[in-house]
């Protein structure tokens, strides 16, 4: 029968502690990497959170202003300009106009205007999504990563 000596117990304890620390360090390191934000659009992410809060408060005019700020950020950052993210902004803008048509007016002309703006923005958002899908939908994961390499340098 195998007998566990004091030295074996000490060795097992040491190896277990080193393994545990290694896993903890790897978890902390890679968890931070996975949660990392692209510094070029951190403000846009913050504005998206603001937008969500403004919509909950039915503050539609301010929500549209925040969407304009997000759109401006996405359009000046080279690789986001041609991504699907501007389509999200357009879709959200269309949703705001739709909510305004349903909740903010009793005037039929104003409601028609809001519905028209909603349709225009949602259709534009769909066009952005469709263009992005047409360009990227059939690509493999490696092809997508290669296309994105110039946008996201390793040291960035």
N, C-alpha and C positions, 0 to 999 in steps of 0.2 A: 504494500500500500504506500502511496505517496504521502510524505510528511512535509508540511509547510513549515519551514524554519522561520526564525525571526528575520533573517536577511531577505528571504523570499517575500515575506509580508511587506517589509520596508521597500523592496524593489517594486512590488505591485502597487503599493500606495504612491510611490514616486512617479511611476509611469502613468497611473490614473490621473494624478494631479496635472502632470505635463499635458496629457491628452485633453483633459477638461479645459485647461487654460488655452490650448491651441484652438479648440472648437469655439471658445468664448471670443477670443481675439478675431478669428475668422468671421464669426457671426457679426460682431460689432463693425468690422471693416466692410464686409460686403453688404450689410444692412444699410450702412451709410451710402455706399455706392449706388445701391438700388433706389434709394430715396433722393439721390442727388437731382437737383433741378438744373436745367440749362440756364446759366446766369444771364443769358441774353434776353430771356423772357420771364424772369422771376416776377417782374412787375405785372406782366399780363396774367400770371397765375393768381396773384394777389387781387387784381381787378376782377377776375372771374368769381372769386369768393365774394367780393363786394357786390357784384351783379346779382348773385344768388340771394343775398340778403335784401337788396333793393326790390327784387321781384316779390319776395315774401311780404314786403311792406307795401306792395302796390305802388312803389315810387318809380313809375315808368319813365318819366322824363330823365331822371338821374341815371336809371339803368341804361337808357340809350346813350347817354353821355359816356358812361363807363365802357360800353361796347365800342364806341368810337375810339376810346383810348387803347383798348385791346387791339382793335383792328390796326391802328397806327403802329403799334409795336410789332405786330406780326408782319406787316408789310415792309418794314425797314430791315428786318433780319433776313438775310438772303435765302436761306433754305426753308424758312417758314412761309415766305411769300408764295411759294408754289406747292405748299403742303395742303392737307385737308383742313387744318385749323382755321383758316379764314372762312371756310364753309360753316364751321361751328358758330362763328360770330354772326354770319348772315342768317343762319337758322334761328339763333337766339333773338336777333333783331326782329325777324319775322314773327316770332312768338310774342314779343313785346307788343308789336302792332296788333296782333290778333287779340291779345288780352285787352288792349286799349279799345278796340272795336267792340268787344263784348261787355266791358265793364265801365268804360269812362265816358261814354257819350250816348245821348238819346237822339242826337241830330243824325238823320239818315245820310246826309252828304258827308259829314265827318266820318261816320261809320264806314261808308263806301271808300273814302280815302284811306282809312286805316287798313281796311281789308285789302285794298289794292297794294299798299306798301308791304303788307304781310306777304301777299302772294309774290310780289317782286323779289323780296329778300329770300323767302324760302326757295323759290325757283332758282335764284342765283346760288344759294347754298347747295342745292342739289347738283347744279352744274359743276361747282367746285369739286364736290365729292365724286361725281361721275368722271371728270377729267383726271383726278388723282387715281381713281380705280383703273381707268383705261391705261394710264401710264405705269401703274405699279401692281395691279391686281394679279397678273400672271407671273410676276417675278418670284424667283425662289428667295428664301431667307438670305442666302449669301449674296444674291444680286441686289437685294434691297440694302443690305449692309454696305456693300461696295458703293452703291449710289449715294449713301448717306455719309460715307467717310469724309469727304471734303467739308461737310457741314459741321461735323463734330470731331475736331482734332482730339487725339488721345490726351494731350496735355491741357486741353481746354477745361 
